[in-house]
Amino acid sequence: MVRSGLQLHNPERFDDYVTAMFGAMWVRRLQMGDPAVVAEVLGRAGFDARALLELTADPAVKEALKASTEEAVRRGAFGAPTMFVGDQMYFGQDRLDFVREALARR
């Protein structure tokens, strides 16, 4: 929900968020189920972790997450990370190079 909240309220920082979170999960292999670890990762990326986590209580954020989840399911997503470039679906962190290539072709 933090992602949805950031996209709604501070979209210019979304790339920073993705870089920090994906790096923490897949490069550094941190325990992202631990709120203290998430807060540290967000803080190191220059975010106010508390403020971002508070966005999860925002009704507009909850509705945005619900809508994006429904669309992902409608398009065939079945896990995370699933990314779409146009109509092409990419699943898994090991497909991020393919996503980058597809975006470069656009």
ROMI-307915 format. One record per residue: residue number from 1; residue in three letters; x, y, z of N, C-alpha, C in turn. Coordinates in nm, 2 decimals. Layout:
BEGIN
+-----+-----+--------+---------+--------+---------+----------+--------+--------+---------+--------+
:   n : res : n.east : n.north :   n.up : ca.east : ca.north :  ca.up : c.east : c.north :   c.up :
+-----+-----+--------+---------+--------+---------+----------+--------+--------+---------+--------+
: NUM : Ala :      X :       Y :      Z :       X :        Y :      Z :      X :       Y :      Z :
...
+-----+-----+--------+---------+--------+---------+----------+--------+--------+---------+--------+
***
This chain:
BEGIN
+-----+-----+--------+---------+--------+---------+----------+--------+--------+---------+--------+
:   n : res : n.east : n.north :   n.up : ca.east : ca.north :  ca.up : c.east : c.north :   c.up :
+-----+-----+--------+---------+--------+---------+----------+--------+--------+---------+--------+
:   1 : Met :   0.08 :   -0.12 :   0.00 :    0.00 :     0.00 :   0.00 :   0.09 :    0.13 :   0.00 :
:   2 : Val :   0.21 :    0.12 :   0.05 :    0.29 :     0.23 :   0.05 :   0.32 :    0.27 :  -0.10 :
:   3 : Arg :   0.34 :    0.17 :  -0.18 :    0.36 :     0.20 :  -0.32 :   0.24 :    0.28 :  -0.38 :
:   4 : Ser :   0.12 :    0.24 :  -0.36 :    0.00 :     0.31 :  -0.41 :   0.00 :    0.45 :  -0.35 :
:   5 : Gly :   0.02 :    0.46 :  -0.22 :    0.02 :     0.59 :  -0.16 :   0.12 :    0.69 :  -0.21 :
:   6 : Leu :   0.24 :    0.64 :  -0.24 :    0.35 :     0.72 :  -0.30 :   0.31 :    0.76 :  -0.44 :
:   7 : Gln :   0.25 :    0.67 :  -0.52 :    0.21 :     0.70 :  -0.65 :   0.10 :    0.81 :  -0.65 :
:   8 : Leu :   0.01 :    0.81 :  -0.56 :   -0.09 :     0.91 :  -0.55 :  -0.04 :    1.04 :  -0.50 :
:   9 : His :   0.04 :    1.04 :  -0.39 :    0.07 :     1.16 :  -0.32 :   0.21 :    1.22 :  -0.35 :
:  10 : Asn :   0.30 :    1.14 :  -0.41 :    0.44 :     1.19 :  -0.43 :   0.50 :    1.11 :  -0.55 :
:  11 : Pro :   0.44 :    1.11 :  -0.66 :    0.48 :     1.03 :  -0.77 :   0.62 :    1.05 :  -0.82 :
:  12 : Glu :   0.67 :    1.17 :  -0.80 :    0.81 :     1.21 :  -0.85 :   0.91 :    1.13 :  -0.77 :
:  13 : Arg :   0.88 :    1.07 :  -0.66 :    0.97 :     0.99 :  -0.58 :   0.96 :    0.84 :  -0.60 :
:  14 : Phe :   0.87 :    0.80 :  -0.69 :    0.84 :     0.66 :  -0.71 :   0.96 :    0.58 :  -0.75 :
:  15 : Asp :   1.04 :    0.63 :  -0.85 :    1.16 :     0.56 :  -0.89 :   1.26 :    0.54 :  -0.77 :
:  16 : Asp :   1.27 :    0.64 :  -0.69 :    1.36 :     0.63 :  -0.57 :   1.31 :    0.51 :  -0.48 :
:  17 : Tyr :   1.18 :    0.51 :  -0.46 :    1.12 :     0.40 :  -0.38 :   1.14 :    0.26 :  -0.44 :
:  18 : Val :   1.12 :    0.25 :  -0.57 :    1.14 :     0.12 :  -0.63 :   1.28 :    0.08 :  -0.62 :
:  19 : Thr :   1.37 :    0.17 :  -0.65 :    1.52 :     0.14 :  -0.64 :   1.55 :    0.09 :  -0.50 :
:  20 : Ala :   1.51 :    0.16 :  -0.40 :    1.54 :     0.13 :  -0.26 :   1.48 :   -0.01 :  -0.22 :
:  21 : Met :   1.35 :   -0.03 :  -0.25 :    1.29 :    -0.15 :  -0.21 :   1.33 :   -0.27 :  -0.29 :
:  22 : Phe :   1.35 :   -0.26 :  -0.42 :    1.39 :    -0.38 :  -0.50 :   1.53 :   -0.41 :  -0.46 :
:  23 : Gly :   1.62 :   -0.31 :  -0.44 :    1.76 :    -0.34 :  -0.40 :   1.76 :   -0.41 :  -0.26 :
:  24 : Ala :   1.68 :   -0.36 :  -0.17 :    1.68 :    -0.43 :  -0.04 :   1.63 :   -0.57 :  -0.05 :
:  25 : Met :   1.53 :   -0.60 :  -0.13 :    1.47 :    -0.73 :  -0.14 :   1.56 :   -0.83 :  -0.21 :
:  26 : Trp :   1.61 :   -0.78 :  -0.33 :    1.67 :    -0.88 :  -0.42 :   1.82 :   -0.87 :  -0.43 :
:  27 : Val :   1.88 :   -0.76 :  -0.39 :    2.02 :    -0.74 :  -0.40 :   2.08 :   -0.77 :  -0.26 :
:  28 : Arg :   2.03 :   -0.70 :  -0.16 :    2.08 :    -0.71 :  -0.02 :   2.01 :   -0.83 :   0.05 :
:  29 : Arg :   1.89 :   -0.87 :   0.00 :    1.82 :    -0.98 :   0.06 :   1.78 :   -0.96 :   0.21 :
:  30 : Leu :   1.74 :   -0.84 :   0.23 :    1.70 :    -0.80 :   0.37 :   1.56 :   -0.86 :   0.40 :
:  31 : Gln :   1.53 :   -0.87 :   0.53 :    1.41 :    -0.92 :   0.58 :   1.30 :   -0.81 :   0.57 :
:  32 : Met :   1.24 :   -0.80 :   0.46 :    1.14 :    -0.69 :   0.44 :   1.01 :   -0.71 :   0.51 :
:  33 : Gly :   0.99 :   -0.82 :   0.57 :    0.87 :    -0.84 :   0.66 :   0.89 :   -0.78 :   0.79 :
:  34 : Asp :   1.00 :   -0.73 :   0.82 :    1.03 :    -0.66 :   0.95 :   1.01 :   -0.51 :   0.93 :
:  35 : Pro :   0.91 :   -0.45 :   1.00 :    0.89 :    -0.31 :   0.99 :   1.01 :   -0.22 :   1.02 :
:  36 : Ala :   1.09 :   -0.26 :   1.11 :    1.21 :    -0.18 :   1.14 :   1.31 :   -0.18 :   1.02 :
:  37 : Val :   1.32 :   -0.29 :   0.95 :    1.41 :    -0.30 :   0.83 :   1.35 :   -0.22 :   0.72 :
:  38 : Val :   1.22 :   -0.22 :   0.70 :    1.16 :    -0.14 :   0.60 :   1.18 :    0.01 :   0.63 :
:  39 : Ala :   1.16 :    0.05 :   0.76 :    1.18 :     0.18 :   0.80 :   1.32 :    0.23 :   0.77 :
:  40 : Glu :   1.42 :    0.14 :   0.80 :    1.56 :     0.18 :   0.77 :   1.59 :    0.19 :   0.63 :
:  41 : Val :   1.54 :    0.10 :   0.54 :    1.56 :     0.11 :   0.40 :   1.50 :    0.24 :   0.35 :
:  42 : Leu :   1.37 :    0.27 :   0.39 :    1.31 :     0.39 :   0.34 :   1.39 :    0.52 :   0.39 :
:  43 : Gly :   1.43 :    0.52 :   0.52 :    1.51 :     0.63 :   0.57 :   1.64 :    0.65 :   0.49 :
:  44 : Arg :   1.71 :    0.55 :   0.46 :    1.83 :     0.56 :   0.39 :   1.81 :    0.61 :   0.25 :
:  45 : Ala :   1.69 :    0.59 :   0.19 :    1.65 :     0.64 :   0.06 :   1.60 :    0.79 :   0.07 :
:  46 : Gly :   1.60 :    0.84 :   0.19 :    1.55 :     0.98 :   0.20 :   1.40 :    1.00 :   0.22 :
:  47 : Phe :   1.34 :    0.89 :   0.26 :    1.19 :     0.90 :   0.28 :   1.16 :    0.91 :   0.43 :
:  48 : Asp :   1.05 :    0.97 :   0.47 :    1.00 :     0.97 :   0.60 :   0.92 :    0.85 :   0.61 :
:  49 : Ala :   0.98 :    0.74 :   0.67 :    0.92 :     0.61 :   0.67 :   0.78 :    0.62 :   0.74 :
:  50 : Arg :   0.77 :    0.69 :   0.85 :    0.65 :     0.70 :   0.93 :   0.54 :    0.76 :   0.85 :
:  51 : Ala :   0.57 :    0.87 :   0.78 :    0.47 :     0.93 :   0.69 :   0.42 :    0.84 :   0.58 :
:  52 : Leu :   0.52 :    0.77 :   0.52 :    0.48 :     0.67 :   0.41 :   0.39 :    0.56 :   0.46 :
:  53 : Leu :   0.43 :    0.51 :   0.58 :    0.35 :     0.40 :   0.63 :   0.21 :    0.45 :   0.68 :
:  54 : Glu :   0.20 :    0.57 :   0.71 :    0.07 :     0.63 :   0.75 :  -0.03 :    0.64 :   0.63 :
:  55 : Leu :   0.03 :    0.64 :   0.51 :   -0.05 :     0.65 :   0.39 :  -0.14 :    0.52 :   0.37 :
:  56 : Thr :  -0.10 :    0.41 :   0.44 :   -0.17 :     0.29 :   0.42 :  -0.31 :    0.30 :   0.49 :
:  57 : Ala :  -0.33 :    0.40 :   0.57 :   -0.47 :     0.42 :   0.63 :  -0.55 :    0.51 :   0.55 :
:  58 : Asp :  -0.50 :    0.57 :   0.44 :   -0.57 :     0.67 :   0.36 :  -0.68 :    0.59 :   0.27 :
:  59 : Pro :  -0.80 :    0.62 :   0.28 :   -0.91 :     0.55 :   0.20 :  -0.88 :    0.56 :   0.05 :
:  60 : Ala :  -0.83 :    0.67 :   0.00 :   -0.80 :     0.68 :  -0.14 :  -0.69 :    0.59 :  -0.18 :
:  61 : Val :  -0.59 :    0.57 :  -0.09 :   -0.48 :     0.47 :  -0.12 :  -0.54 :    0.33 :  -0.12 :
:  62 : Lys :  -0.62 :    0.30 :  -0.03 :   -0.68 :     0.17 :  -0.03 :  -0.76 :    0.14 :  -0.15 :
:  63 : Glu :  -0.84 :    0.24 :  -0.20 :   -0.91 :     0.22 :  -0.33 :  -0.82 :    0.21 :  -0.45 :
:  64 : Ala :  -0.71 :    0.28 :  -0.45 :   -0.62 :     0.27 :  -0.56 :  -0.55 :    0.13 :  -0.56 :
:  65 : Leu :  -0.52 :    0.08 :  -0.45 :   -0.46 :    -0.05 :  -0.44 :  -0.56 :   -0.16 :  -0.48 :
:  66 : Lys :  -0.68 :   -0.14 :  -0.44 :   -0.79 :    -0.24 :  -0.48 :  -0.81 :   -0.24 :  -0.63 :
:  67 : Ala :  -0.81 :   -0.12 :  -0.69 :   -0.83 :    -0.11 :  -0.84 :  -0.71 :   -0.16 :  -0.91 :
:  68 : Ser :  -0.59 :   -0.13 :  -0.87 :   -0.47 :    -0.19 :  -0.94 :  -0.46 :   -0.34 :  -0.92 :
:  69 : Thr :  -0.50 :   -0.39 :  -0.81 :   -0.50 :    -0.54 :  -0.79 :  -0.60 :   -0.60 :  -0.88 :
:  70 : Glu :  -0.72 :   -0.55 :  -0.89 :   -0.83 :    -0.60 :  -0.97 :  -0.78 :   -0.60 :  -1.12 :
:  71 : Glu :  -0.72 :   -0.49 :  -1.16 :   -0.67 :    -0.49 :  -1.30 :  -0.56 :   -0.59 :  -1.33 :
:  72 : Ala :  -0.47 :   -0.60 :  -1.23 :   -0.36 :    -0.70 :  -1.25 :  -0.42 :   -0.84 :  -1.26 :
:  73 : Val :  -0.52 :   -0.88 :  -1.18 :   -0.58 :    -1.01 :  -1.19 :  -0.65 :   -1.02 :  -1.32 :
:  74 : Arg :  -0.72 :   -0.92 :  -1.36 :   -0.79 :    -0.92 :  -1.49 :  -0.69 :   -0.95 :  -1.61 :
:  75 : Arg :  -0.57 :   -0.89 :  -1.60 :   -0.47 :    -0.90 :  -1.70 :  -0.39 :   -1.03 :  -1.69 :
:  76 : Gly :  -0.41 :   -1.11 :  -1.58 :   -0.35 :    -1.24 :  -1.57 :  -0.23 :   -1.25 :  -1.47 :
:  77 : Ala :  -0.21 :   -1.14 :  -1.40 :   -0.10 :    -1.15 :  -1.30 :  -0.13 :   -1.26 :  -1.19 :
:  78 : Phe :  -0.03 :   -1.32 :  -1.15 :   -0.05 :    -1.43 :  -1.05 :   0.05 :   -1.43 :  -0.94 :
:  79 : Gly :   0.13 :   -1.33 :  -0.93 :    0.23 :    -1.32 :  -0.82 :   0.31 :   -1.19 :  -0.84 :
:  80 : Ala :   0.41 :   -1.17 :  -0.75 :    0.49 :    -1.05 :  -0.75 :   0.63 :   -1.09 :  -0.76 :
:  81 : Pro :   0.71 :   -1.01 :  -0.84 :    0.66 :    -0.90 :  -0.92 :   0.61 :   -0.94 :  -1.05 :
:  82 : Thr :   0.50 :   -0.88 :  -1.09 :    0.45 :    -0.89 :  -1.23 :   0.45 :   -0.75 :  -1.28 :
:  83 : Met :   0.50 :   -0.73 :  -1.40 :    0.51 :    -0.60 :  -1.47 :   0.45 :   -0.62 :  -1.61 :
:  84 : Phe :   0.39 :   -0.52 :  -1.66 :    0.34 :    -0.51 :  -1.79 :   0.40 :   -0.40 :  -1.87 :
:  85 : Val :   0.44 :   -0.43 :  -1.99 :    0.48 :    -0.33 :  -2.09 :   0.39 :   -0.34 :  -2.20 :
:  86 : Gly :   0.29 :   -0.25 :  -2.21 :    0.18 :    -0.27 :  -2.31 :   0.10 :   -0.39 :  -2.26 :
:  87 : Asp :   0.08 :   -0.48 :  -2.35 :    0.00 :    -0.60 :  -2.32 :   0.09 :   -0.72 :  -2.27 :
:  88 : Gln :   0.22 :   -0.70 :  -2.29 :    0.32 :    -0.81 :  -2.25 :   0.34 :   -0.81 :  -2.10 :
:  89 : Met :   0.32 :   -0.93 :  -2.05 :    0.34 :    -0.95 :  -1.90 :   0.47 :   -1.02 :  -1.88 :
:  90 : Tyr :   0.54 :   -0.97 :  -1.77 :    0.67 :    -1.02 :  -1.73 :   0.65 :   -1.06 :  -1.58 :
:  91 : Phe :   0.69 :   -1.18 :  -1.54 :    0.68 :    -1.22 :  -1.41 :   0.82 :   -1.26 :  -1.35 :
:  92 : Gly :   0.85 :   -1.21 :  -1.24 :    0.97 :    -1.25 :  -1.17 :   1.08 :   -1.15 :  -1.18 :
:  93 : Gln :   1.16 :   -1.14 :  -1.08 :    1.28 :    -1.05 :  -1.07 :   1.38 :   -1.08 :  -1.18 :
:  94 : Asp :   1.38 :   -1.20 :  -1.22 :    1.48 :    -1.24 :  -1.32 :   1.44 :   -1.20 :  -1.46 :
:  95 : Arg :   1.32 :   -1.13 :  -1.47 :    1.27 :    -1.08 :  -1.60 :   1.29 :   -0.93 :  -1.61 :
:  96 : Leu :   1.35 :   -0.87 :  -1.52 :    1.36 :    -0.72 :  -1.52 :   1.44 :   -0.67 :  -1.64 :
:  97 : Asp :   1.54 :   -0.75 :  -1.68 :    1.62 :    -0.71 :  -1.80 :   1.53 :   -0.71 :  -1.92 :
:  98 : Phe :   1.43 :   -0.80 :  -1.93 :    1.34 :    -0.81 :  -2.04 :   1.25 :   -0.68 :  -2.04 :
:  99 : Val :   1.21 :   -0.65 :  -1.92 :    1.12 :    -0.53 :  -1.90 :   1.20 :   -0.41 :  -1.95 :
: 100 : Arg :   1.32 :   -0.39 :  -1.90 :    1.41 :    -0.28 :  -1.94 :   1.42 :   -0.27 :  -2.10 :
: 101 : Glu :   1.44 :   -0.39 :  -2.16 :    1.45 :    -0.39 :  -2.31 :   1.32 :   -0.35 :  -2.37 :
: 102 : Ala :   1.21 :   -0.40 :  -2.32 :    1.08 :    -0.37 :  -2.38 :   1.05 :   -0.22 :  -2.37 :
: 103 : Leu :   1.09 :   -0.16 :  -2.25 :    1.06 :    -0.02 :  -2.23 :   1.15 :    0.06 :  -2.33 :
: 104 : Ala :   1.27 :    0.02 :  -2.35 :    1.36 :     0.09 :  -2.44 :   1.31 :    0.09 :  -2.58 :
: 105 : Arg :   1.24 :   -0.02 :  -2.62 :    1.19 :    -0.03 :  -2.76 :   1.07 :    0.06 :  -2.78 :
: 106 : Arg :   1.01 :    0.11 :  -2.67 :    0.88 :     0.19 :  -2.69 :   0.91 :    0.33 :  -2.73 :
+-----+-----+--------+---------+--------+---------+----------+--------+--------+---------+--------+
***
